[in-house]
Amino acid sequence: MPYSEWPYTTVFERLVLSVLIGLFIGLERERRGKESGVRTFALATLLGCLGGLLGENYALLAILLLGVLVVLLNIQTIRTKSDTELTTSIALLLAGIIGILCGLGHVFTPVAVGIVTVALLAWKQGLSGFSINLGETELRSAILLGILAFVIYPALPTGSIDPWNIIIPRDALVTVILIAGIGFVNYILWKIYGARGIELTSLLAGLVNSSVAVSELSIRAKETGGQMNDIARRGIVLATAAMIVRNSVLLALLSLSTFFRAVIPLSFMFLTCGIFILVLRRKQKYDEDQTPPILHLQSPFSLSVALRYGFIFLMLQVAGVIAQDTLGQLGVYFTSFFGGLFSSSSAVAAVATLQTNGTIPANTAAVSAVIASATSVIVNLPLVARVKDSFLVKQVGLIMISVVASGILGMFLQLWLFT
């Protein structure tokens, strides 16, 4: 740019920003003992910044010079170590582009790219462990998630496809992706970190599928002749708390107004779980080093699971509209109750979507979401009763009833405060 267009303050800010980002990336490389460290990356971003200030041709020249530097760096590394520095090389090129963005006046983009770059460089071991722990099933699930989100979703028709404006394919698919996607992410985390402790195991497993987690914990308690009853009780409460968190997140994502009208009862239920967790921790009778139970969960994102979520969601939507027209609010509540018996997340998503579309009021949707969550809690009792341990069943029953009661109390309080 001409000299008159180079205001001192503006140019100074851009140069400083580029150097700071370069230093930030270089610090990570320096810490790992790489030859290209703090000074190299700071100079790379500074070179890019000058190219961005001077214009497009100079910006391209800066990237070309960095490309030559990367080639020379790898040639030298191959000669001395018989290896390449591909990661550092890419980071250097990114540093140059970051500098160009700073020179052009961008702030958010270069800072964001710099942070992501450092994060990817610093999390080498974690990302490597993550990829090693992934199996073929998880990769297929991730591919299916991508196909549903970026291939099938754009191809679906917008709006409803029925005369009653009930069935909206895009809403249904978004809900399927949200429910199964949340479960899939937590399944991956559970698979990587689940064996490190009962708290993390049960919490992540509960986010995937609370009913399966409760059933598995109960079976483990039965197999050990009651020796793992303490672990099972605490794990069941953690899985229940995780289910409440998952349903709350779905509400917040799909209908924020419904979430605000259900936040008190859901918070009461969650806090009740937290109180029991603290009490059970103080009364624990097992060794902290005792191996936690192994839970056998399946990936919650497969074609069959996606179709099941979609089918339940659509059926609950249709049933909710019919129930609303015939029985009013009471009909929606009954629908949510029966929906909670099969999938509380689908039931919560269905009422949230109905509220967003203006089919049911926010208060009705909020009460329905709490009913679905409470029903999911009650469903756990028959799963625990299968172990035929009266002491475990009584304790878990007391906890589950207390959680449901706190939700009902919170719902009355919410309605009293905001009606």
N, C-alpha and C positions, 0 to 999 in steps of 0.2 A: 504494500500500500504506500501511497506518497507520504513524505515526511510529515506533512500537515495533518495526516490522518492517523498519526501515531501518538495519541494522547499519553502522557507519561504515566498517569495512574492506571489506566486501563492496561497498557502494555506490561507494567510492573506486576499487576495482579495476575495476569495470564502466565507470565514467566514464573512467578513464585508458585502458583498452583501446579504447573507442570513439574517443577523441580521437586516439590513436596511429594507428589504422587510417585515420581521416579525413586525418590529416597525410600518411600514406603515399600515399594516392590523390591528394591535393592536390598533392604534390610533383611527380608526373608531369604533371599538368595545368599547373602553374606553369612547369615546364621547357619546355613547348610553347607558352608565351605565352598561355594562355587567361585570360580575365577571372575565371573561377571557379577559384581556386587553392587554396593551402594553408589559408588561414583559412576560406574558404567550405566546403570539404569537412569540415574539423574541426568547424565549427559544425553542419553537417548531421548528422554522426554523433552529436554531442553532443545535438542536438535529438531524434533518434531514440532515443537512450539514455534520456533523461528520459521520453519517451513510454512506453518499455518498462517503466521503473520505476513509473510512475504507473498503468499498466493499459491494457487493450485500447482503450478509447475515446480515451485520450490518444495512444496509438500511431497510431491511425487519423488523429487530428487532425494529428499530426506529418507523416505522409505527405501529407495533404491540403495542408498549408502548403508543403511542398516542391514539390508539384505546381503550386501557384500561382506559386511562385518560378521554376520551370522555364518556365512559360508566359510570365511577364514577361521572363525572360532571352532567350527566343527572339524575342519581339516587339521588344525593344531591338536584338538582333543583326540581325534582318531590316531594321530601319530604317536601320541604320548600314552594314551590309555586304551586304545583300541575300542573306543566307545564314542557315542555321540551325545550332544547336549540338546536334544530336541525340545525338551520342556523349557529350558532357559532360552533357547533360540526363539521359540514362539512368544515367550514373555517379553523378550527384547523388541520384537516386531510390534507387539501390543503396546509396549511403552512408547514406541514412536508414534503410533496412531493416537494414543492418549494425548501425547504432546501436541499433535496437529489439532485435535479437538479443542484443547486449551487455547491454542493460538487463534482459533476461529471464534472464540468467545463462549464456548460451551462450558458448563460447570457440572451439572448433575451427571451427564453421561460419562465424562472422563473419570469422575470420582467413583461412580458406581462400577465402572469397568475395572478400575484400579483395585477396589475392595474385593470384587469377585476374583480377580487374578491372584491376589495374595491368598485369598481363602483356598482356591484350588491348589496353589503351590504348597500351602501349609498343611492341608488335609491329605497329603499323599498317602500316609499309612491308613487313615480311616477310609478313604475312597478305595484303596486297594483291598482292604478287608471286606468292604461292602461288596465289591465285584466278585470276590472269591466266594462269599457266602450265598450269592445268588445262584439259583439253579435254573434249569430249563423252564420249569413251570413259572417261576417269577418273571423270566424274560418274556415268555409268551403272554403273561398277564399284562406286562408293561406295554407290549406291542398292541394288544387288544385295547388297552386304555387309550393309546395314541390314535388308533383307528377310529374308535368311537368319538373321540373329542375333535379330531381334525379332519376326518374324512366323512364319516356318516352324519355328524351333526350339521355341517354346512349344507348337506344335500337334502335334509329334511324340510318339509314345507313349513312356512311361518304361519302362526295362528292355529286355530282349531280345525279339525277335519270332520267334525260332526255338527249337525244342525243345532245341538244344544250347547255348543261351545264348552264342552267338558274335556275332551281328549285333545291335548296340545302336544304333539310329538316332541318338539324341542324341549319343552318343560320336563317331560318324562325322561328324556335322555340326560338332561343336565342333572336331574335328581339321581339317576342311576350312577352317573359318573361321580357325583359328590359322595354318595353313600359308599359305593364300592371303592372309590379312590381313597377316601379317608381310611377305610379298613385296610386297603392294600399297603399304604404307606406305613401304617402302624404294624402290619404283619411283617414287613421288611425289618423294621426296627426291633420288633419282638424276636425275629429269627436271629438277628445279630447280637442283641444284648439280653435276650430273655433269660439265659442261663445264669446271669450274674446276681440274681436275688429274687426273692418271692415278690417284693413290692413291684419291681419293674416288670417281672414276668406277668403278674396278674393284671397290672394296669394296662400294659400294651395289649395283652390278650383280650381284655375286656373291651378295649376300643375296637378290636377286630370283630369279636362276636361274644358278647357277655354270657349268653346262654351256654355256648360251647365251653367257655372258660370255666363257668360254674360247674358244669357237668364233669369236666375233666378233673377239676380239683376235688370234687366229691368222690370220684372213682379212685383217685390216688389215696385219699384218706381211708377208703374202704380196703384197698389193697395192702395198706400198712397196718391194718388192725387197729386203727385209731391213733397211731403214733404221730400222724401228720394232721391231726384235727386242728391244732393251733394254727398251723400254716394254712390249712384249707379255709378256716373261718376268716382269717385276715385276707386271704386271696379272694374269697367270694365278695367280701365287702369292697375291696379295691376294684374288682371287675364291675361291680354295680356302680360305683362312683364313676368309673370310666364311661359306662353306658350313658349316665346322666350328662357327662361332659360332651360326649359325642352328639347326643340329641340337642343339646344347647347350641353347639356350633352349627348344626344343620339349621336350626331355627334362625340363628343370627344371619346365616348366609342367604336363606331363602325368603325370610320375612322378618325384618328387623323390628317392626312394630309388634308382631306376635311375640318375639323374644322378650321385649321389654315388659309385656303383659304377663309373661310366664317366668320372669327372672326370680321373683321372690320364692315361689314354691320349688323351682328347680334348685335354687341356692340352698333352701332349707333341707332338701333331700341330700344334696351334696355335703353340706355341713354335718348332717346326722351321720353320714358314712364316715366323715373325717373324725368325728368324736369316737365312734366305735373302733376305728383303726388305732387311734391313740390308746384307748383303753386296752385293746387286745395286745398291743405292743408291750405295754407295761406288765401284762399277765402272761407273756410268752413263757413257755416251758421247754423250749428246744434250744439247742446249740446254734449260735449264729452261723457257724461254719457248716451246718447241716445242708446237704444238697437239696435245693428246691425241687419241687415236683416237675417232671417233664410233661409239658402240655402238647398234645398232638392236634395242632390246628392246620387247616388247609387254607391256601390262598383264597381270599374273599373276592378275587377278581378273575372270573373265568366267564366264558360265554353262557354257561348254564346259570351261574350266579347272577350275571347281568340281566338275563331274561327273567329270572325269578324276581329280582328287585323291580324290574320294569312292570311285570305282570301284577305284582302285589300293589305297587304304586297306582297303576291305572285302575285296578279293581276298587281300591280304597277311595280314589277320586270319584269314580262313578257312584259308588255306594254312598259316599258322603253327600254328593249333590242330591241323589234320590232321597236319602234320609232327611236332608235339610228341607226338601220340598214337602215331604209327607209328615214328618214328625217334628220338624223344627230343630232347635238346638239339641234336644234329647237324642234325636236320631244320629246326629254327628258324633255325640259322645259315645253312643253304643258302637258306632263304626270304629272309632278310635280304640275302644276297649278290645274289640275283636281283632283289630289290626295289631295291637300290642302283643297279642298272643303269638303272632307269627313273626312280625318284624316291627319293633317299635320305631326304628329309624325310618322305614317306609311310611308308617302311619304318621309320624311327625312331619316328614317331608310332604305328604299328601295334604294335610290340613294347612301347612304353611303356604303351599302353592295355591290352594283354594282361596286363602285369604288374600294373597297377592293379586289373584285374578278378580277379586271383589265378590266371590261367591258366598263367603261366610264372613262374619265380623271378626275383628282381631281378638276380642275377648273369647269368643267361641273357639277360635283356633288355639288360643293359649290354654284354655281348660282341656281341650282335646289332646294337646301335646303332653300335658301333665298326666292325663289319664293313660295315654299310651305308654309313657315312661313308667308309671306306677304299675301298670299291668305287667310290663316286662320284669319288674322286680318280683312281683308275686309268682310269676311263672317259674322263677328259680326254686321255689319251695319244693315242688314235686321232684325236681332234679336232685336236690339234696336228700329228700326222703328215701331215695333209692338205696342209700348206703345202709339203711336200717340201724343207724346209730342214734338212739333217742336223745342223748346229750347234745350231739352236733345238730340234730334237726331242731331241737328246742332253742338252742342259742341262735342259730341262723334264722329261725322263724321269728324270734323276738327282734332281731336286727332288721329283717325285711319289713316286718309290720311297723316298726318304729320309723323306718325310712318313708314308707307309704303314708303313715299318719302325719309326719312332718310336711310332706308334700300337700296333703289335704288342708292342713292348717295354714300353710303358706298360700294356698290358692284362695281360701276364704279371706285371708288378710289382704292379698293382692286385690281381690274384687272389692273389698270394703274401702280400700284406700283410693282406688282409681275408677270407681263406678259412680 
